[in-house]
Amino acid sequence: MKNSRIITLVTIAVWTAVLSGWHLYDPSGGFTQFVPGADKRPPGSERKADDVMIGEFFMKYDATLSGESSESWLGFRGADRTNIVRHSVPLKLTEGEFKELWSVETGEGHAAPAVWKGRAYVLDYNEQLSSDALRCFDLKTGEELWRRWYRVPMKRNHGFSRTIPAISEDGRVVTIGPEGHVMCCNGDTGELVWTMDLKKRFSTEVPFWYAGQCPLIMGDELILAPAGTDTLMVGLDVATGGVRWATPNDCKLKMSHSSVMPMTLGSKSTLVYAGIGGVCGVSADGANKGKMLWFCNQWQPSVIAPSPLQLNSNQIFLVAGYGAGGGLLQVDQFGGVWQAKITDQYKADKGISSEQQTPILYKGNIITILPKDGGGMRERVSIYQPGNLHRAVWNSANDERFGLGPYIVIDDRLFALKEDGQLFVYEINDDSMKLLRKQNVIIDGADAWGPMAYADGMLLLRDAKTVKCFKIND
C-alpha cells in the first residue's frame, strides 16, 4: 500500500514537471528572423507566389531529326482553318489496317498536334512537375527532340491542356497554356523568343475548363482574343510579341473556348470571334485593321467550344453545346454600315448542332457529329445542307456514334474518331457517305477529343493520355 502511494506521488511530480516545462518553453528561441537578403539570394531573383516564369526550363534530347516533311499542319484545322486536306494526287489508303508508327504518353488533356518540316508539336501538362510543356517530336519516329516548360500549378478539370500550337511559315511556334500563358519558341532549336501572360497583360478571365482558344497566325502577325477588361482582340508581331493593333472591348465579351476564325464577308477580310456575350467581326486588313466592324448579342450560350463556320459571303453558322443548339448569323453592309443579326436559332434536337468540334463545310454541305442531346440521331455523323439546317440529308448508322470525337476530311474521305479510340473512314459522295473501314487505333481509349492532324501520309490523333501517329497513305 505504501509503495503504491509512493509511485502515485512520483508520477504526479513527473507529469507536473513535464507540463510546467511545456508551458514555459519558448519554441522560437532557436529561430532566426527572416529578413530580405538573409538567404543570400541574387538581386532580382525573388518570386511571388503567383509568378510564372513562362518558358524558364529547356531540355534538348539526343535524338536527331530523321528528315523534313513536304507537308505541314500549321495549327487548329490546318493553315486555312477549314480542316480539309486536298492533294493533286488523291490519297491512296494503305492495305489492311493502318500501321502505327509511334505512340507517346502525355499528361491528361486534349491538346492536339501541329506539324512543321518533319516536327510534331504538342502542348502538354506534366502533373508531377506542375508544368506546361511544349514538346517537339520527330514526325516519322516519335522521338522527342526537345522540350520547353514552365511551372504553373493547376488542378485537373477534365484534363489540363486543350489548345493547338500555331506555327508561322518560318517556324515560330506559339502556344496558349491552360491559364492563358502565351509562349513563342523557335520551332527548330526550341529557343525561347518571347512570352506574354494574358491575365496580367489584359485582365483576361480564363474559362472554367481552362483556355481552349487556339492562336491564329496570318503572315507575320499573331491574332489573339484575350477578351480582357479593355482589350477584345490584338494583333501581335509574331517575331517580337509587340502589339501592332488592339480592338477595344466595348461590347464586354469574355473569353470562350472558341477560336478566332478568318473570313471574307462581302469583300472584307474579317476576324470573327464568338465570345461569351456575343459574336463580333473585326477588320483584318487596310487602314482600319483591328476596328470592330459589327457585333451581335443575340447569340449568348454560357459555354462555347466550336468556332464560327462561314457558309457563304454573308452567312455564318454558330453552334454550341449544353443544349444551346445552333444559329445562323447574317452579316450585311449597307452604305458603309455593317449589320449582323441572327436569322435562325434552335435547340440541339431541332437541327444541326455540335457540342465540341467545329463542323466542316465541304462541297457545299455541312458535316457534323450531333451532340448527346441532339435527338434520335445523337452522336452520329450527319450531313446538312446550308439551305435547311433542320433536316439532315444523311446520318451514319445506329451503331456508328462518336460522342465528342474529332473528324477531318482528306481527299473526299472523312476520318472520324470515336471518343473510345475507334477510327472510321468514310467515302464522301454528293449528299451521303459510304463506310470504307474501321479500326481500333487506341486500345481502351478514353476521351479522344483532341482534333486530328495530317502531313505526308501520316495521321496524328490522341485520347486523354496518348498521342499516336499512323501511316494511312501507301
BELZI-V54209 format. One record per residue. N is the residue number from 1. PHI is phi in whole degrees, -180 to 180 (none if undefined). Layout:
BEGIN
n & phi
N & PHI
N & PHI
END
This chain:
BEGIN
n & phi
1 & none
2 & -64
3 & -65
4 & -64
5 & -66
6 & -65
7 & -63
8 & -62
9 & -64
10 & -64
11 & -62
12 & -62
13 & -65
14 & -63
15 & -68
16 & -63
17 & -66
18 & -63
19 & -65
20 & -65
21 & -64
22 & -65
23 & -73
24 & -85
25 & -70
26 & -100
27 & -69
28 & -88
29 & -63
30 & -95
31 & -99
32 & -109
33 & -64
34 & -82
35 & -133
36 & -52
37 & 93
38 & -69
39 & -89
40 & 62
41 & -69
42 & -60
43 & -55
44 & 86
45 & -99
46 & -66
47 & -131
48 & -82
49 & -63
50 & -96
51 & -77
52 & -125
53 & -93
54 & -60
55 & 75
56 & -70
57 & -113
58 & -147
59 & -137
60 & -107
61 & -97
62 & -75
63 & -62
64 & -115
65 & -58
66 & -77
67 & 156
68 & -81
69 & -93
70 & -85
71 & -118
72 & -133
73 & -131
74 & -85
75 & 159
76 & -56
77 & 64
78 & 86
79 & -62
80 & -100
81 & 60
82 & -97
83 & 66
84 & -125
85 & -113
86 & -126
87 & -117
88 & -69
89 & -108
90 & -58
91 & -59
92 & -114
93 & -64
94 & -65
95 & -75
96 & 69
97 & -77
98 & -64
99 & -85
100 & -78
101 & -88
102 & -165
103 & -149
104 & -132
105 & -85
106 & -132
107 & -72
108 & -69
109 & 173
110 & -134
111 & -67
112 & -108
113 & -79
114 & -125
115 & -132
116 & -149
117 & 48
118 & 84
119 & -121
120 & -112
121 & -118
122 & -134
123 & -86
124 & -114
125 & -133
126 & -96
127 & -69
128 & -66
129 & -98
130 & 50
131 & -137
132 & -74
133 & -144
134 & -88
135 & -110
136 & -112
137 & -118
138 & -71
139 & -60
140 & -84
141 & -112
142 & 81
143 & -70
144 & -79
145 & -94
146 & -159
147 & -148
148 & -123
149 & -145
150 & -156
151 & -80
152 & -155
153 & -60
154 & -146
155 & -102
156 & -63
157 & -143
158 & 55
159 & 94
160 & -121
161 & -69
162 & -151
163 & -115
164 & -112
165 & -62
166 & -113
167 & -125
168 & -78
169 & -59
170 & -93
171 & 93
172 & -90
173 & -106
174 & -117
175 & -125
176 & -120
177 & -76
178 & -56
179 & -102
180 & 85
181 & -90
182 & -98
183 & -136
184 & -117
185 & -128
186 & -72
187 & -66
188 & -84
189 & -96
190 & 84
191 & -61
192 & -75
193 & -99
194 & -162
195 & -140
196 & -158
197 & -103
198 & -65
199 & -68
200 & -79
201 & -78
202 & -123
203 & 60
204 & -66
205 & -101
206 & -69
207 & -59
208 & -57
209 & -93
210 & 71
211 & -66
212 & -120
213 & -69
214 & -98
215 & -63
216 & -123
217 & -114
218 & -123
219 & 65
220 & -104
221 & -123
222 & -101
223 & -108
224 & -131
225 & -119
226 & -68
227 & 46
228 & -88
229 & -57
230 & -114
231 & -119
232 & -87
233 & -140
234 & -137
235 & -113
236 & -113
237 & -69
238 & -65
239 & -81
240 & -124
241 & 84
242 & -71
243 & -79
244 & -93
245 & -153
246 & -144
247 & -100
248 & -61
249 & -93
250 & -65
251 & -87
252 & 59
253 & -70
254 & -114
255 & -65
256 & -107
257 & -90
258 & -77
259 & -117
260 & -70
261 & -120
262 & -79
263 & -143
264 & -113
265 & -107
266 & 67
267 & -120
268 & -103
269 & -71
270 & -134
271 & -105
272 & -108
273 & -135
274 & -103
275 & -100
276 & -77
277 & 121
278 & 152
279 & -124
280 & -135
281 & -124
282 & -119
283 & -62
284 & -107
285 & -154
286 & 77
287 & -68
288 & -101
289 & -55
290 & 92
291 & -81
292 & -68
293 & -91
294 & -157
295 & -148
296 & -131
297 & -103
298 & -81
299 & -112
300 & -139
301 & -64
302 & -76
303 & -136
304 & -132
305 & -107
306 & -63
307 & -98
308 & -60
309 & -122
310 & -76
311 & -99
312 & -158
313 & -69
314 & -143
315 & -127
316 & -127
317 & -92
318 & -119
319 & -152
320 & -156
321 & -92
322 & 56
323 & 82
324 & -65
325 & 81
326 & -133
327 & -155
328 & -114
329 & -105
330 & -109
331 & -122
332 & -134
333 & -123
334 & -126
335 & 58
336 & 84
337 & -108
338 & -89
339 & -133
340 & -134
341 & -149
342 & -80
343 & -104
344 & -156
345 & -152
346 & -157
347 & -78
348 & -61
349 & -90
350 & -113
351 & 174
352 & -64
353 & -154
354 & -164
355 & -95
356 & -126
357 & -83
358 & -82
359 & -59
360 & -116
361 & -95
362 & -137
363 & 52
364 & 82
365 & -116
366 & -105
367 & -106
368 & -147
369 & -115
370 & -68
371 & -77
372 & -64
373 & -102
374 & -92
375 & 82
376 & -64
377 & -97
378 & -54
379 & 68
380 & -94
381 & -71
382 & -137
383 & -117
384 & -126
385 & -101
386 & -55
387 & -76
388 & -145
389 & -83
390 & -108
391 & -139
392 & -74
393 & -94
394 & -160
395 & -135
396 & -68
397 & -66
398 & -60
399 & -93
400 & -114
401 & -118
402 & -119
403 & 64
404 & -101
405 & -68
406 & -88
407 & -154
408 & -148
409 & -103
410 & -132
411 & 49
412 & 64
413 & -129
414 & -102
415 & -102
416 & -123
417 & -110
418 & -67
419 & -67
420 & -96
421 & 100
422 & -100
423 & -98
424 & -114
425 & -124
426 & -117
427 & -87
428 & -94
429 & -103
430 & -61
431 & -140
432 & -160
433 & -137
434 & -125
435 & -70
436 & -97
437 & -168
438 & -145
439 & -154
440 & -78
441 & -92
442 & -128
443 & -71
444 & 56
445 & -70
446 & -147
447 & 53
448 & -80
449 & -110
450 & -66
451 & -57
452 & -85
453 & -133
454 & -141
455 & -165
456 & 51
457 & 77
458 & -117
459 & -109
460 & -107
461 & -148
462 & -157
463 & -114
464 & -64
465 & -133
466 & -145
467 & -112
468 & -129
469 & -129
470 & -124
471 & -86
472 & -119
473 & -120
474 & -69
END
